[in-house]
Amino acid sequence: MGANRAEARGRGRGALVLAVAVVLGGLALVPAPARATADAEAPSPARLETFELPSDLVDPASAGGRLEDRRRAPKVHVLLPAGYVHAPDRDYPVLWLLHGANGGTDTWLPDILEEAAGFPGIVVMPDGGVFGMYMDWWNGGRREGPAWASFHLDVLRQTIEDRYNIRPGRRWHAIGGISMGGQGALRYAALLPGYFGSVAALSAAMPDTQAVEFQGGLDLVDAMNGPVGASYETIYGPAQAPYAEGNSPRALVGNLAHTRIYLTSGW
């Protein structure tokens, strides 16, 4: 489902090379021409911005809402490309990166600063809970507590669009993730195919979320951690019911018919 923090960072370089070089460079995402003459000043360097984004959709005290380092509100890192502040009328491509289990947005640091150097787009790295699974948890039909998918696809997406100059058009919007985040990236791309035009899943755990192996594995992970209240049915509901199917990347694969997809697994 994901590595611990040290392990995740240890293998982070390879994941970042794939996510940035393949998803971004390989898709040739380049910024749109400025709508006005850019300042004559030298381009400003790339800049990392960080902000908290609290929401009633995510309770950090709940099993699925728990955050890395016991933070009390989800945090978002946004890497802005060189020259961003000197080109206020220019729109940029965007890449979302979703971390794996037992991690958080800080998993991507500091490697992202090197691996994304020179990329002329915006990289968004949100918290997703140490075991949030990028799901609106079933929780007996309440579909909340936490509601990560709604938080990311509604609250975070609108916040990013409001705060930054994002180039319109799905071909300029990419999403990628590792392990738990790889599954989340596939789910989000399938749930919003009109927004994300490219997706990269790195060692996704796992695309067929209705598989018996995934059900057993998730329950085993929960048992090994306490349990913490993150059983399969708590998150997805009954495996063959409509809610589980409607959140399974494999079941939703038809929604990705016009999406660039990159899948990889292993070292």
N, C-alpha and C positions, 0 to 999 in steps of 0.2 A: 504494500500500500504506500510505501515511501520509506526513506531512510531516516535515521536520526539526524540531528543537525550537522554533526561532524561529518558523517558519511555523505550526506547530501551535498555539503560543500566540497568534499573531496572529489566527487564525481561531477561537480557543477560545471567545470570548465568544458568537458566534452558536451554536456547538454546545451550549454550556452553557444558553443560553436555551431551545433546543429540548428538550434532555434534561431540564431541570428543569421548565420551564413546561409542556411538553406531556406528558411522561411522568408527572410528579408532579402538578402542578396540574390538568392536563387530566383526570387519572384520579381526582381528588379523594381522594387518599390522606390520611386523617387518623388521628391516633393513637387507640387504644382508650381508653375511660374508665379512670381509675386504679382499681385494685382497693382502694385505701385512701385515706384523706383526704390530700391533698397538703400539704406543709409550707406554713405561712403566709408564709414568706419570699418575697422578690421572686425571680422566676425567674432562674436562672443564665443567662449568655449562651451562645450557640452555642460549641462547643469543638472544635478539631481535634486528634485524637490520631493518633500515628504509631508504628508498631512494625514490627520486622523479623520475617519468618516464614520462616526457613530450612527447607529440606526436601530429602530425598534425591531427590525427584521432579524437582528443578530444579538443574542444574549450571551456575552462571554462567560456567564456563570453556568450555561447549559453544557451538556456533554459535547454536542456538535459545534457549539459556539466558542469553545475554549481556544484562546489565542496563545501563540508563542510568547514565552516570557511572562505569561499571565497578564498580558496587556488588557486594559479595560475597554478598549475600542479598536475596531479594525484600522489598520494603517495602510497607506498606499504610497509606494515609491513611484515617481514618474521621472524618467530620464529624458531630458529635452536635448535636441541635437545642437551642435555648434551653429551659432548664428541665429538661434530662435528669437532672442530678445531684440535683435536688430532687424527682424523681418516680420513686423506685426501684421502685415497683410498677406502673408503666405500661409497656405494650408499644408499639413504634413500627413503622411501615412502614419498608421498606428499599429503597434503590436502589443497585445496583452500576453503576459507570461504568468502562468499559474503554477505555484509551488506544489511539492509533494507533501505527503502526510508527515506528521511530527516536525513540521517546519512552519515557516511564515514568509512574509515578503523579504525579510532580511536574508533568506537563503540565497538570494541572487547576488548579494553584495559580498565582496567588492568586485567579483569577476565581471559583472555586467558592464562596469565602467570601462574595462579593457576590451571585452568581446564586442561591444556595440559601438566602439569608437569609430567614428566616420559614418555611421548609419544616419542618413538624413531623414529620420522619422522619430516618432515619439514612442517610448516603451513604457507601458503601464504594468506595474507589478503590485497587485493587491493582496492583502491577507485573505486566506480562505479557511481559517481554522486549522488547528493541528490535526483534526480528524473530521472536517466538515463535509468531505466528499462532494463539494460543489453541488449540493442538493438542497431543495426545500424538503426538509425531513418529513416523512409521512406522519409519524407520531400519532398513530391511531386515527388518521384522517384529518388532523388539524392542518397538515402541510406547512408547519412552522416550527420554530424553536429548535434549530435555526431555519431560516429561509435564505440560504446562500445564493441560490440561483436568482431569486428575485432581487436580492441585494445587489449582485453584480450586474445583472442584465438591465435592471431598471435604475436603481439609485446610482451605482458607480458609473454606468455608461452615460447617464445624463450629466453627472458631475464632470466627467472628463470632457464631454462635448461642450459644456458651458465654460470650462476653465481654459481649455486649450484649443488651438486652431487645428482641428482634425479635417483632413481632406474628405469630402463626401464621396460616396460610392464604395460598394462592398469590395471591389478589387484592391482598395487601399487599406483594408482592415484585415489584420491577421491575428490569430490567437494560437498560442502554443503552451505546452505544459509538460511536466515530468511526473510519472507515476500517478498518484492521485490526481495531480494537475493535468496529466495527459488525458485521463478519462474525462475530467471536467472540461477540457478544451474541446474534445469531440462532442460532448453533450451541448455545450453552449453554441458551438458552430451549427449543430443540427437544430437547436431550438430557435436560433436567429440566423437562418441562412441568407436572409436579405441584408444582414449587416456584415457578417464575417465572410470574406471571400476566400480565405486560406486558413488552414489549420495544420498544426504539427503536434503529433502525440508521441512523446518520447517515453518508452517503456510504460505505456498506459496500463493502469490496473483497475479493471480490464474492460475492453469495449463491450463485451457481452455481459452486462450486469445482471442478466437473468440466469446465467449459467450456474449449475449446481456447484461447480468448483469455486465460483466467486462467492456464492452464498455461504458455503462452509468456511472459506478463507476469511471472510469478513467477521463471521461469528467467532472464529478462532482468535483473530486479532483482538476482538473486544474482550474475550475471556482472558487473554494473556495480559491485558492492561487493567485488570481490576475485578470485574468488568467495569467499563465506564458508561454503559448505557448506549452503545453504538452498534446494536445488533442489526442484522440485515433488515429484518422486518420493521424495525424502528425507523430506519432510513428510507427504505424503498417500498415498504408495505409487502403484501403477499407477492411472491415472485412472479406468478402468472397473471396477476391482476392488471387492470389498465394503467394504474399509476406507475408500476414498475416498468411496464412496457413503454410507456410514454416518456420515460427518462433513460431508456437504454440506448446508448449510441448505436449498437448494432441494429436494433429495431428501427431506429430513425435514419438509417444510412441512406434511404432514398432522398432525404432532405439535402444530402451532400452531393447530389448528382452534378451540380454546377460549381462545386467548391474544389479548390486545389488542396489535396491531402498528402501529408507526409507522415508515414508511420515508421518507427524503428523500435527495436527492443534489443537489450543486451549491451555489452560493453563496446 
